[in-house]
Amino acid sequence: MTVKHIFISLLIGFSGFCSIHAAQPNKSDSSNAEDLLRKADAVQRDLEQLGTSESAVAEAFELIGQYDEMDGPLFMNDATRKGLPRKPKAGLELDYAMFAIQQGLLDYTYTPENVKKFRRTLDGKKFESSSYFPGAVEPPKDLSEVVQVRINASQPTAWGSPVSGRENPARRPTGCYLAPGSIGILRVPDALINKGYSVRVGAHSWDLNKKPLIKRLDRVLLVYPIAERDTLIANPLGGGIYIEVPYEADAGLVSVAFKNVVRAPFFSARSFDKTTFSEWKKTERNNPAPWADFESDKFMMQVPSAWIRDLDDPETLMADWDKAMDAVSELFGYPLVRSKTVLYLQVDVSMRGNANFPGYPQSNYPYNAHNPEQCRHAWMIKGPQYVNWTVFHEVGHSQFFSKFRGEVEAVVNLPHVAVMNRKFGWSLDEAYGSSVNDMKHLTLDEVAVMWMVTDNFQQGSEMNHSNRPGDEFKYQHRGFGKYVEIANLFGWDALGRFWQMDNELYEPGDKVPQNNDPVDDRILRLSVASGADLTPLVHFWGIQPENPKALAKAIRKAGLKPSPEIFQRLEQYKTLIPMNNAEFVAHSKRVYPGGLKNAQNPLYGTGWYKAQLNEYDESNGQAAQAALQEIIDLYFPEEIE
């Protein structure tokens, strides 16, 4: 089948093809559903032909060239500049067809076998849309120039409880970039051949096929297994070049070589290779590729090169990111240098999903590919002390650490607190307040009040962890206040010891109780790590023992005693309780200094506070006092010093 036939097939069938992916056809109209499915199947079969015929590939590129000449390249012409709606839109049939053909070429043509077999046809063939994304760069002038690069070709067995992506390949930047349409050559030592290593062209590894607005090809990277000394690499979009190091590989530091590549800005803060100020200012930041790489042994990111052309001090930037990564590793009891970086950040045309997600890379940061100089996420090149709270929230998710039930969207904010307080000198209150919804004004005292003014606290009930409106944990400071209070009273190292014990106890194959750690056992382990009985503190923060007598016996057996610090803190909490409506109103203004104008659902947030403004009175204050006194009397029957 020729590409012209493919094109006709696409024009006839693409509307149905997209409709099936956007929404299933009406099952009551079976003939229509079957017709759409036939067309979709035909389109898919036709696209697969692009991997089997060199003449079909040549005709496909000719067809794309005609489209580019007639309308302008995809995502750069008037019809598609703002993207293509995933749901088919009338009048854009040709544009959808071009999208499908280009995606088909990437998916089916650029295999290791085809790059060899179709080399003459593919050499010099590029998508003109590459000037939009990932960006324009000219091929090297000297095709014979050899670029030598050192990489860490090991990824040792990770220690402790699993974290996200632990056994996936580690990505190692090379500082090299393949120009769109070029065919490069990678030469490697024997230690990398047929050992599971591969070479990646294009850093953007997330498939965006679920995005409602198409702003680039869904899949833009190409990965070539390293199966011989020389590996041909190609990509009609071009892209950064990375060596993928398999889990438990142990080749150590190796040198690899490239031909027919251009250089990308690359700042290395790796232990075995550190870019100097002079190298950065004179050479690296001026390298022509459109994407810049930053890598240490603990942190990695890719940003548009346009963002870093005037960056003068990447050394301090990377040192700060390393300090932040150390705070995360210390908190969760891991070595400071792990088998791959703790965090890997990346900019893309769209967020990876419909909300923030963790990942390798963490790709929640859109940029304008039509204007890459516009730096929308300046914190990436200013340092971790400038991040939005969601960055370390997602880092928290990626660590897969154990939690009490209900804490999954709460205690993941703890890394932010540790980073800012331990490494950048923020007060504990300032670090805690800023860790959720950027409420920097909130203090630990005020958050304790936010719990004590609730019906559940006043009735002696646990914190609501229903995962429905009214939940008192999710995205809320009070949902992880117990941990911040532990750090406040017993130091951050107490928490580090706790999670380090989890790591030490982990055996391969164990199921880590990430989101539902047994209550009493967790309280005991937290207490041992802190050197004090934490039961009353955890109880105060809405998690009550399941078998109080057995837990108390285990606490005594561990040699732990009631804590004067906790007793004094509970007594202090009593003085904070709003005892009448006026004091509650004053409290609400401290929590929401901007007012309650946008209050909505009365079950949470500003809506809950607005509903309580005319309800809270002396009886609520008295009930809160009584509930707290009951906790104190339960755990401290005699006053302690």
PyMOL commands that set and color helices and strands:
alter all, ss='L'
color gray80, all
select helices_A, chain A and resi 3-22+30-51+54-71+93-109+112-117+119-122+128-131+190-192+277-282+284-286+305-307+314-331+379-382+384-386+389-398+411-423+428-433+444-452+455-458+477-490+492-505+519-530+535-540+548-557+564-574+581-591+605-612+618-635
alter helices_A, ss='H'
color red, helices_A
select strands_A, chain A and resi 84-85+146-154+170-178+183-187+198-201+213-214+222-225+230-234+239-245+250-259+262-263+266-270+273-274+291-296+299-304+343-348+362-366
alter strands_A, ss='S'
color yellow, strands_A
deselect
rebuild
show_as cartoon
